[in-house]
Amino acid sequence: MRSALKMRLEVDGHTAAVLDGQSRIANWLYNRLLEEANALRQRFRETRDPDAARVLYTERGLRDRIPALKQEFPFLRTVHSSVLKNAALRLSWAIREHQKGRHGRRVRGVRWPRFRPWKRKWFSLLYDEPWKGYALHGRMLELSLGQSLDPESGRRRRVHVTVRLAEPPPDWFRHDMVRQLRITKEGRIYYAVFTVERVLPDTRPAGRIIAIDPNHRNLGYGVDTEGVATEIANPWFLKALDRRIDEVKSLRDRCRRKSVRVVRPGGSVSWRPSRRWQRLNAVLDELWRVRREQTKVYLRTVANRLYREYDGVFVGDYTPHGGGISTKMRRAMNNQSLIGRFKETLAWTAARSGKVYGVWEERGTTRTCGACGSAAPDGIPPEVRQWTCPDCGTRHIRDENAALNGLARVLAKFGVPCSGHLGGHVAVRTRRAWRFDGLGIREMPRAAGGRVDDHAASRQEIKCGA
Ligand SMILES: [Zn+2]
């Protein structure tokens, strides 16, 4: 399996300036080649010149222009050849995707590439071969740049910079897994992203299984084959962050996006946002970065905890509702993408630990009574958190009933026998809640409906049956 290992870098001020310089030059090359590509495109349209097409529409046509450009612009030599090559390949790829769209070889059309403003997006530095142009000694990552000219001897010599990984690589990381390295920058933070290829352990058959019903009030509500119900609380820290993001965004949007008129040498006119807009935008980027980072830690912690207890984790397929968009709905959609990312994290954690991840079909699981199987014809309104089955009189917690039905579907699908469980199906006997406190998960007992007896300090037991 191929995956990406992203690690934060500790970079001092001088090295940051060097890396920014490298990125800027790669970006410059991209724009320069795009200028040539635009001219070639025009020429090809007018003259059908096959030479123009060869440079423009082949995988390596633009890359082969680099040696000549290095002659003309010696500063290109200060950047590693791999990084330069990939700036060209990236442009060629974008052009070819555009062509595919035009000729119907892609489902959706792609715009012809545009000039990249470096200030808006840092151009990443790609070393696309294993350990070529970079080396790792413990936590120290050495990057080769290009060559600098020694003014005394007139000779060129190779320049290196060294950065430090903020954390040591994970235990499973081995040098022979690495395929390529990308250096990126988000906000003010630099990252090393290693593409790694590794063999994963065989998938074991599922033993202890949990089915999780994802919803708005919490990340999910799960019931397992032992009759333990777990409510996984939403990340509380996102609420405060989201409020802050809204504030800054509305401040930014009150500034003028098109404030300063810029005339390029060619005579074309573009607009630059005001200083205040730029400053607020940088704050906003940083807030988004923090949000992404915290969310990732949260999801990873929950996934690890689940797979420590379970051999199989199955999540409802959660179908979103369409319609007009309000702030509240946007929040809900954030939650939707949170669940999407939760699923990705689970799949990845399962693959890594040789366990099983899957989804179950949610349709009808909320309205159907898990005890007798009768279905409420008009469904259960979203605000109703608990309800009583009109046919058999069982009192249900909405999410728990859905998860129980999900678990039954999972067990049926995998042919897992239900022997040992009360009444031939799983019944909930213990409820607990998981809350993420920023460091780890705190488990709490949870009282909700039914008759509740205290048995364990961190769990609550519920008597089964009527
Ligand atoms: Zn019933």
Boltz pocket constraint, residues with backbone or C-beta under 6 A from the ligand:
constraints:
  - pocket:
      binder: B
      contacts: [[A, 369], [A, 370], [A, 371], [A, 372], [A, 373], [A, 374], [A, 389], [A, 390], [A, 391], [A, 392], [A, 393], [A, 394]]
      max_distance: 6.0
